[in-house]
Amino acid sequence: MDEWLTADNILATIFAIFSLAASAVTIWYRPRAQHRKRIGYRVQMDTPFGKSNDDGDEAALTTVRIGAFGNFLEGMDDATVVLIRIENDGAETIAESDYTSRDALHGLTVVFHGRTVRGVAVTQPDVNDEYLLEHFVPAGPAGLHSSGRKIFLPPVPLNRNQHFKLLVLLTGGPVNSDVRITGGLQGGDVVRNKGVSIDEELPLFSRQAKWITAALSLSVSVLAATIAWPQAIVPPRGCETGRLTVVGSTAFQQAAKALKAAYEKDCPGSEINLAMTGTADGLEALTRAGEKTKGRSPAVIAFSDGLKTESSRYVELEGNFVAISTFALVANSSVGLPEKGLKSEQVRQIFTGELTDWSQVGGSPGPIKLVTREGDSGTQEIFERKILMGAKTVADNSVDCETLKAADKNDPIVHCQQDTTNEVLRAVSETRGALGYSELNSFEKFPEKNAMGVLSLDEQKPPSTDDIPTSTYIFTEVEYAYTYRDPSVGSLTQSFLDFVTLESGQSIVEHAGHAPCERAEMRIEIRDEMQERCQQEKNEQLEARG
């Protein structure tokens, strides 16, 4: 008897009893404790529907089928059909007012990674629940509607265990690509359930039965391992681990720092390194990384002020709208900032050397000294395209931004170039009579901003993020996030890209002073205006290239 009463045996017995008690309590308590509101969703079918869905990749062909459906899907050879069940599997009724979207007409958003929505139908197999279908009409912002890879659902009230299904026709990607539903419930959650698909056989034992059996069978044998090994930290849903490098625009650097900090905090095991030295450097670094991986998408994202150049070298780069950035003219406080700022024509005359003194544009007497970014800078390209409009300007002719180089002593005006946005701001703040430009939020965060001032342009002050959709202020541009080809599903690159462009990262981008191109929780009319403005900026840049 004494031999049995060892510390190991006592601990093992206690653990076994605890396992039995915990199992019994879990079975009894769980249905009584689940008081939170909850919407669950599950993908019940995801199957090819067109003529070909594998793009030559045998691994992507998950279903063998024959038939004539392809004859009715001209131009949709890669069509797929997805069936999604959306249900109230919580303990409380969900009302329209329980959805937390800022837009009263919008409840949840369905996102299909890598695929485009071609059509969607709502089905309700229970005749007693047909009234639910009334919440999906009329089509458009007030009901069910889709755009690109997304379906926007109205706030549908659901009693306990009520459900509806979405039958979706898609193109552009393989079956089993990631499907996600986003949105919020007051005092509840929206979660993905692991359900039985249409063709799957029901298991012999329920999940609870398997869990109890496994717990009883393994409790003693795994005791030592449980004590000796600490449990690994499992990252939250949607997070990925690994390393990612972010390069590109220095004008977007403050926002990138905030995005990095937020993602790493929420997703343990992820490491995001910032190496942002300019748009051109970033696109080149991304391209080189892609070439080294022999065509696979590397763990690199490049932020760019405006579209990539049309160079054939960048043909593999894929761009995603992030936000609209606002830029501003900045001047050293010594110039006696003109009350009405500068007109675009005056700026062109200054940079061509026709106007050389601040007194000529309403400021205090004194020579104007120009401080700009290098020629391959994204910000410089925006300034030349939108403000200078092709005017032949005085070339870089100064090292210290104060005096002319000996070879350029006859130039009418001093002009120096800097590598980064912060270097431009530093030179403007330290140089009497200096005139330059900067992304607005970078100026606001600059430590010596009190030594400078922001100039109105064409009698317009730089707009706030809320005013950008309707503003006519011209010194703005879309910020893009570029990847080399499409990153693979489940990679840190794709996860961080989704965070930046789709999820809470857009709130961080807005807080950093940039107007987000797309946020599900925006009011529909504002979101549509922002998407139109982002597309308009892109079209204008393409037109400028001829």
N, C-alpha and C positions, 0 to 999 in steps of 0.2 A: 504493500500500500504506500509506504513512504517513497519507494522508487517511482511510483506514478506521480506523486505530488511534487513534481519538479516545476520550475518556473516556466519552462517551455510548454509542458502539458497543460498547466493552468491557463496560460495565455491562449493556447490553442482552443481550449474548451470555451473560454470566455468569448473568443472571436466567433466560434461556431454558433453559440447561443445568440450572440449579437446579430449575426447574419440572419438567423431564423426570425428573430424579433423584428429586424429592420424590414425583411420581406413582407411579413404579415402587416406591419404598420403601413408600409408603402401601399399595399393593395387596398387596405381599408381607408387610408387617409387621402389618397390622391384625388379621387373624384369629389371628395368633400372640400378639399383645399383649393381646387382650381376655380377661383372666383374671378380671375382676370378676364377681360374681354380678349378674344383672340380670333384672328382670321388665318386659316391655314390654306395652303394651295399645294397642288401636286400635279405634275405632268403625267397624264395617263396614257398618252400616245404621242410619239414623235417618229414619223415615218416618211420615206421618200414618196413623191407623188408624180414627179415629172419623168422625163425620159432617162435622165442621168443625174445622179447626185453625188458621184464620187470623184469627179475631176481627175480621173486616172489614179486615184489613191484607193487601193483595195481596202485599206483600214477604215475608210470613211463609209464604205458601202455596208450598212448594217442590216439591210433587209433585201431579200431576193424577191422580186415580183415581176409578173408579166401581165399584159393587158393593154387596153387601148386608151387609157386616160391621157397619155401623152399627146394624142392627136388633138385634144381640146385645149392644150396648154401651150400654144405657139409662143415662143420667146420665153418660156418658163421651164426650160429643161431641168433646172436644178430645184424645182418646186418641192416643198415639204409641207406636211400637215401636222399640226400640233393640237392636242386636246388637253385643256387645263381645267381642273376642278378647283373652284374657289368656294370655301365653306366656312361657316361659323362653327368652329369646334371648341369654343370656350364655354363658360358656364353662364354667360349673360347675353341678353339681347343686344344687338348692335344697331344703333339709330343713325340716321344721316348726320346728325350733329356730332357723332363720336369721331368722325374722320377729322384729322388735324391739319389738312391742307388749308393754306391761306385762301384758296379759291373755293367758294362754296359749291361750285359746279364740278369739282374734281375730287375723287376719292383715292384711287390707287393707280399706279402706272406699271404696265407689263413691259419689260425690256428683253428683246431677243438679241443676244450678242452675235454679230456677224451676219444677221439675216434682215431682210426687209419685209415688212408686212404688206401683203397684197389684198387681203380680205379677211374679215372676221365676222363670225356669227355667234349669237348667244343662244344657248339651249337650256331648257328646263324640263327634265323628264317627268316631274311630278305635276299632274294637272292641278292639284290644289295650290300650287305655288306659281301659277302662270302670271299672277299680278306683278311678280318681280320684274317681268320683261318690260313693264311700262316705264321703269326707271332708266331704261337704256335708249329711249326715244324722246325727242327728235335727235337725229344725227347732228354732229357738230359739237361745239364747245359745251352745249347744254346736255349732251348725252354721250353715247359711246362714239369715240373717234380715234383714228390712228394717224401717225406721222413717222415715216422712216422706219426705224426699228422698234417703235413704241406704240402701245395701245393705252389710251387714257380712259379710265373707267369712272363713271359717276359714283357718288356716294350712295351705295345701295344698302338699304336696311335689311338685316338678316336676323331671324329668330334663331334660337339654338338649333344646331344640326341642319339648318337650311343651307342650300348651296345652289350655285349655277355653274355652267360650264361655258368655256370659250373654245370654239373651233376656228383655228387660224390657218390661213394659207400664206406661206412665206416663200421667198426665193433668196438666193445669195449665199447660202451657207450649208454645211452638212447637218444631218440629223444629230441629235443629242448635243448641239451647241448649247451654251449656257442660257437658261431662261430664269429671269428674276422678276419678282413683284416687289415694288417699293411703295412706301406710304406709311402713315402712322395712325394709331388709334389712341384716343384719350383714355389713359388707364389700361392700355392693352398693347398687343403686339401683332405684327404680321409675320408669319413664319412659314418656312417651306416644310411640308410634311413628307415623310417617306411612306408612300402608299403603294398598294398593289396595282400594277398596270392592268390594262384590259386583257392581255394574253397571258398574264402570269398566274400560275397555279397557287391556290391558297396554301399557306404553310400548315403542316400537321399540328404544330404547337404554336400557341400565341406567343407574342414577345414576352409577356409577363411570365408564362410558364417556362420558357427557355431561360429567362434571367434567373428565376428561382432555382431551377435545376443546376444551372452553372454555378450559382453562388454556393449551393449546398455541396456540390461535388468538388469545387476547387478552393473553398475557403481555407482549409487546413494546409493544402499543398502550396498555396501562394503566400502564406503568412510571412515567411522569412523574406521573400522578395518584396512584399508590400512594405515591410519595416525598413529593409536595407536600401531600397531605391526610391528617391523622391519622384513624384509624378511630374511628367513633363507639362509645361505650360502650353495649352492648346489655344492658338490664336482665335479671335472672334470670327464669326461667319463673314466671308467676303475678304478677309485678310490673307496675305501670302507672306512667306518668309523668304530670306535671301538678300542679295545686294542689288541695288539699282543706282545708276549714275544719271544725274540730271544736268544737262548742259544748255547753252543758248543765251538768250537775251538777258543782259544785265538790267534792263528796265523792268523785268519781271522778277528780279532776284528776291525782293522783299516778300512777294507773294509765295515764291518757291520755298523760302525758308519757313514760312508759316505752314505750308502744306506738308513739308518734310516733318516738322515737329509734331503735327497733329497725327499723321499716319503712323509714325514710329511709336507714339504714345499709345494709340489704339491697337496697334498690331505688333506685339512683342516678337522679336526674331527677324524683323525687317531692318535693313540698313540702307539709307538713301544718302548718297554723296552728291553734293552740289559742286559743280565745276563750271560756273557760268562766266564766260569771257566775251560774249557777244553772239548775235544771231548767226553770222557767217561761220565763226569758229564752231558753234554748236552743230550746225547742219553738216559741216565737214567731219566733225568727230563722230557723229551718228552714222554717216555713210561709211567711214573707215571701219567702224565697229561691225557694221553689217557685212562688209566685204570679208572681214576676218572670220566671221561665223559661217561663211559660205552660203549666204542667202537666208539663213534663219534669222529671226528677229532677235537682236541682242538686248541685253538689259540696260538700255539707254533710251532716254526721252529727251528731245530737244525742244525748248520753247523758242518761238520765232515771232518777232515783230512783223506781222504781215506774212503773205504767202512766200514759200520758197521760190528761188529763182527758177527759170525754165531750163536750166542746165540739164543735159542728159545724165549728168552725174547723180542727180537727185531724183531720178525717175522712180526709184523704189521707195521713196519716203511717203508715208501716209499721214495726212494732216487732220487734226480734230479741232473744232472751235473750242476755245476756252473762255475768252472774255474780250471786251473792248477796252483797250487802254487809252487813257487821255494824256496828251502831251501838252506842254506849255512853254512859251517863251519866258526866260528868266534873265534878269539883269542885275548887276551890282547896284546896291542902294545909293551909291555916289552919283548916279546919273540923274537923280531927281525924276523918278519914274513918271513918264507922261500920263496924265489923268485918263486919257482915252486909249492908252496903249498904242499899238501900232496896227496899221492896215497891212494886208498881205503885199500890196504893191510897194509900200515903204520898206518892208523886209527885203523884198527882191532888190530894191534900189540900194539898200545898205550892203547886201552881199555881192553886188556887182561893182561896188565902189562909187556909185553916184552920190550917195549920202554918206558922209564920214563923221559928222559931229552930232551929238545928242541935241544940240540947240536947233537943228534942222527938223527935228520931229517932236518938238515940245518939251525936251528935257533940259537939264542944266548944261551949260557950255562945257565941252570936253570931247576928246576923240573917242569914237566907238571902236571897241576891240572885240573881234569875233572869236567865240570858243565853240567848237563843234566836235562831233564824233568822227572817227575814221570813215573813209568812203565805203567800206564793206559792212558797216554797222547797219542793223535793221532800222534803228531810230533815224540814222542819217538818210537812209533810203526813203523813209516816210516823209521827212522834212523836205527833201529835194523834190519828191513827187507831188506833195500836197501844197507846199508853200512856195518853193522856188519855181516850180513848174517849168523846168528846163532852162532857166536863166543861167547864163555863163557867169560864174562867180569867181571872186578872187581866190586863188589857190592858197593852200597852207604855206605860210611864209614866216612863221615865228616859232621859236623853241620855248620861250618863256611867257608867251602871250602878252608881253609888254613892248618888245622891240622887234623890228624887222630884221631878217637875215641880211647879210651884206649883199648877197646876190639879188635880193628882192627889195632893195632900199627905195626904189621908185614906186612901189605899189601904193595905192591910195589908202589902204586900210590894213591893220594888223589882223591876221587870221591864224589861229593855232588849233590843232586837232588833238583829241585825247582818246585813250583806249576804252574807257568805261564811262557809264553815266555818272558815277560818283566823282571821277576825275574831272568831268566837265563842270559839275557843281562846285568842286573844290577850286578850280581855276576861276570861275565866275565870282565866287565869294571873296577871293583874294585879289582880284584885279580891278582897279578903278576903271570905269567905263565899259566893263565887259558885258557882252550880250551872248546868250547861249540858249539851250533848250534842254528839257528833261521830261521824263515820264513824271506825271504830277505827284503820284504817291511817293516816288523816290525823293522828290524835292521836299515834301512834307516831313519825311523821316530824316532829312539831312541835318546833322548837328548844328551847322552854321547857317541855317536857312535865314536867320534874321539879318544876315549881311546881304541878302538878295530880296528881290520881289518878283511876283508873277505879273506879266504884262497881258492885258486883254488883247485879243486878236480880232480885227475887224469889229471892234466895239463889243465883243462877246467874251465873257469870262469862261474859263474851263468849266464844263458842266459837272454836276454831281453824278454819281452812278444811277440815281433814280431818273435824272433828266436826260440821260444819253439817248434813249430810244427816240425822242422827238427833237433833240437838239440839232441845230445846223452848224455847230462849231466844227471846223474842218480838220483840226489837228488831232485826229483820233485814228486808231487802227485796231484790227482784230489780232489778238494773240492766239497763236496756234501751238498745239502740242504735237510734235512729229515723232513717229516711230518708223523703224525700218521694217517695211511690210507690216502685216497684222500680227501683233504678238499672240502667242499661244494662250488658249484658255487655261486658267489656273496659274499663270505666271505672275510674278510680282509686277512686271511691266504692265500687264493688262489690268491688274487690280488697282495699281496706283493711277493709271489712266482713267479708269472708271470713277475712282474717288475724286479726281480733279474735275472731270467733265460732267458727271451725272449726279453725284451724291453730295454729302455734306461739304466736300471740298469746294463746291461752288459758293457756299456761304463764306468760307475762308477767303476765297478769291475776292468776293465783294467787300469783305471787311478790310482787305488789303488795298482797297481803292480802285478796283477794276470792276466793270459792269459785266456780270456773268452772262454768257450767251444762252444758257439753258439751265433752268432750275425748276424741278417739278412742283415745288411748293409756291412758286410765283403765281399770281393771278394770271389766268389764261391770256387776257388781252395784253398784259405786259410781257409775258413770255413770248407771245407771237410777235410783238413789236421788236423785242430783242433779237429773235431769230431772223426777222426780216432785215434788221439793221446790220447784223453780222454778215448775212448773205449779200447785202448791198455793198458793204465795204469790200468784200471779196470780188464782186463783179466790177467795181470801180477800179480795183488794182489790175484785174485782167484786161479791162479796156485800155488802161494807161499803157499796157505793154503792147497794145496794137494787135 
